[in-house]
Amino acid sequence: QNYTDGIVFDNDDVQVTLENRTCVVVAQETSRFDLDDWLDNTDQGFDPIMAIQPVFGQDISCGCAERGTSWSPYFIWWPCKVFNECEHFPVLGEGYDGFTKQYNSMRHDIWDAIVSRCGLDLNEYRFVGYSRGGAIMSVVAFALFAESLLPAESMKLVTFGAPRSLESLSSDFVHGQFEQFRVVYRSDVVPMLPISSFFSNKLKHFGELVCNTCAFDDGRDAPPFSRSFSGQDHLEYCKFYGDLDCLP
């Protein structure tokens, strides 16, 4: 679908709309099959998932108030003993770089759009995304839950062909805490990625797996990487619905 007033960063677009008393938050690409998006998918490593709301207190980002020891209080290379107090954004967890940096860049605008377009008194806030959009929405939903910005009973996450997005501890923290469905079609390669074993098993899926004609066993972190993967299956999720243009 095409909406107006999207929140855009690089090649990713997040839309927030109020539909029949449901706040729908959808991540989509500004253009399909964009090379820059696929290069972003290969960004390796982890980024901190930053909070949306600031807090006041001591933090490393506030600078050092006191260094050194009793015999060397002005030795500037000595580790900081006391940090300054300031308004700062806490780290909520860790996520895969290629998706977390998009969340960190758009998080304030996404939250502002939810508040202004939907309000905070609805029964359902639905987060939806396909492919990398699903990974970005997974990070968004994790952050909103971790900060208790929305009631867990009102949140619903639905992803289609989404890759792994959260570090294992962050994934464990949010798994099953609200409605979470991740749809996988047949032997789609994208949900097998990034390959967790490449990161010492530090990446993990979360949510209930909904699998259509899959050739692997159900499981929390399924599907595992397989040589029988299919790139074509990643492009055919609309066979679920018989609609060739059903996904964001």
DOBA-914460 format. One line per 10 residues: number of its first residue (from 1); their letters; for each residue x, y, z of C-alpha. Coordinates in steps of 0.05 Angstrom, whole numbers, plus 5000, padded with zeros to 4 digits. Layout:
! residues N
NUM	a	X Y Z  ...;
This chain:
! residues 248
1	qnytdgivfd	5000 5000 5000  5021 5072 4989  5011 5122 5044  5031 5194 5055  5072 5226 5110  5118 5166 5119  5178 5166 5164  5237 5155 5118  5310 5139 5133  5355 5116 5077;
11	nddvqvtlen	5312 5067 5037  5264 5048 5092  5195 5078 5103  5152 5070 5165  5078 5086 5159  5033 5099 5219  4958 5098 5206  4894 5093 5247  4848 5040 5217  4783 5021 5252;
21	rtcvvvaqet	4809 5036 5321  4873 4998 5308  4940 5034 5303  4977 5001 5245  5053 5012 5241  5083 4984 5176  5155 4984 5153  5167 4980 5079  5221 4997 5029  5217 5061 4989;
31	srfdlddwld	5232 5017 4928  5232 4943 4920  5296 4903 4910  5340 4963 4925  5414 4946 4925  5429 4993 4984  5378 4955 5026  5411 4889 5012  5479 4919 5029  5449 4944 5095;
41	ntdqgfdpim	5426 4872 5109  5499 4850 5108  5522 4902 5160  5553 4857 5211  5558 4864 5286  5512 4892 5339  5486 4961 5356  5455 4984 5421  5379 4992 5419  5369 5062 5447;
51	aiqpvfgqdi	5310 5083 5489  5257 5130 5461  5246 5169 5525  5304 5203 5561  5321 5195 5635  5361 5238 5682  5420 5210 5719  5493 5189 5716  5516 5160 5651  5580 5153 5611;
61	scgcaergts	5550 5196 5556  5547 5254 5606  5622 5259 5614  5668 5244 5672  5661 5281 5739  5719 5249 5775  5779 5210 5752  5840 5178 5783  5857 5152 5851  5873 5185 5917;
71	wspyfiwwpc	5946 5192 5896  5932 5213 5825  5865 5251 5819  5885 5287 5755  5913 5229 5716  5867 5236 5655  5879 5166 5628  5854 5134 5693  5785 5102 5687  5728 5148 5708;
81	kvfnecehfp	5704 5138 5779  5642 5183 5777  5603 5205 5716  5565 5270 5709  5489 5272 5712  5450 5292 5651  5390 5275 5609  5408 5214 5567  5378 5155 5531  5390 5087 5564;
91	vlgegydgft	5409 5025 5524  5352 4975 5523  5387 4917 5491  5426 4898 5428  5405 4884 5357  5436 4867 5290  5469 4929 5261  5434 4928 5193  5366 4937 5226  5380 4970 5293;
101	kqynsmrhdi	5412 5032 5263  5347 5044 5224  5307 5039 5288  5354 5085 5325  5349 5137 5270  5272 5135 5264  5250 5118 5335  5230 5188 5358  5190 5202 5295  5156 5134 5298;
111	wdaivsrcgl	5135 5146 5371  5112 5217 5357  5069 5191 5298  5038 5136 5342  5020 5188 5395  4994 5241 5347  4958 5198 5296  4933 5142 5340  4934 5164 5412  4949 5120 5472;
121	dlneyrfvgy	4879 5093 5488  4870 5040 5433  4859 4966 5444  4908 4945 5390  4975 4971 5363  4995 4926 5305  5067 4925 5279  5076 4894 5210  5134 4884 5163  5160 4840 5107;
131	srggaimsvv	5233 4820 5100  5279 4874 5129  5217 4914 5146  5197 4857 5192  5265 4859 5226  5259 4935 5237  5189 4927 5265  5215 4872 5311  5265 4921 5341  5211 4975 5346;
141	afalfaesll	5163 4928 5383  5219 4905 5429  5236 4977 5448  5164 4998 5461  5154 4937 5505  5220 4946 5542  5203 5018 5559  5130 5001 5576  5107 5055 5529  5048 5013 5507;
151	paesmklvtf	5009 4960 5546  5034 4891 5527  4962 4866 5519  4950 4917 5464  5011 4900 5423  5014 4853 5363  5074 4839 5318  5066 4804 5251  5126 4793 5206  5133 4759 5138;
161	gaprslesls	5199 4728 5118  5238 4769 5170  5310 4755 5187  5337 4750 5258  5342 4819 5289  5356 4814 5364  5414 4790 5405  5396 4728 5445  5386 4761 5513  5342 4816 5483;
171	sdfvhgqfeq	5304 4763 5445  5293 4721 5507  5269 4783 5545  5213 4799 5496  5194 4729 5471  5121 4713 5485  5108 4778 5523  5054 4800 5474  5023 4773 5410  5080 4756 5362;
181	frvvyrsdvv	5073 4719 5297  5128 4709 5245  5105 4678 5180  5154 4635 5140  5138 4608 5071  5168 4541 5050  5245 4545 5045  5252 4620 5046  5326 4636 5058  5317 4704 5092;
191	pmlpissffs	5290 4678 5159  5351 4633 5162  5395 4696 5164  5438 4723 5194  5467 4654 5209  5468 4654 5284  5528 4607 5290  5570 4660 5254  5558 4705 5315  5570 4651 5369;
201	nklkhfgelv	5495 4639 5372  5483 4710 5395  5423 4721 5348  5355 4690 5360  5285 4695 5332  5227 4709 5378  5152 4699 5373  5106 4643 5348  5127 4612 5282  5072 4606 5230;
211	cntcafddgr	5099 4562 5175  5067 4545 5108  5090 4480 5075  5158 4484 5109  5208 4427 5106  5239 4439 5175  5217 4425 5246  5182 4480 5284  5223 4514 5338  5236 4579 5373;
221	dappfsrsfs	5295 4597 5328  5274 4560 5266  5289 4557 5209  5362 4535 5213  5406 4549 5154  5398 4496 5101  5428 4482 5033  5358 4472 5006  5341 4545 5016  5302 4584 4964;
231	gqdhleyckf	5307 4657 4945  5245 4651 4902  5203 4630 4962  5220 4697 4993  5184 4732 4936  5120 4690 4939  5089 4705 5007  5027 4732 4973  5010 4661 4954  4982 4658 5025;
241	ygdldclp	4929 4707 5002  4926 4700 4927  4945 4774 4921  5007 4793 4882  5013 4860 4917  4992 4843 4988  5056 4859 5026  5085 4926 5046;
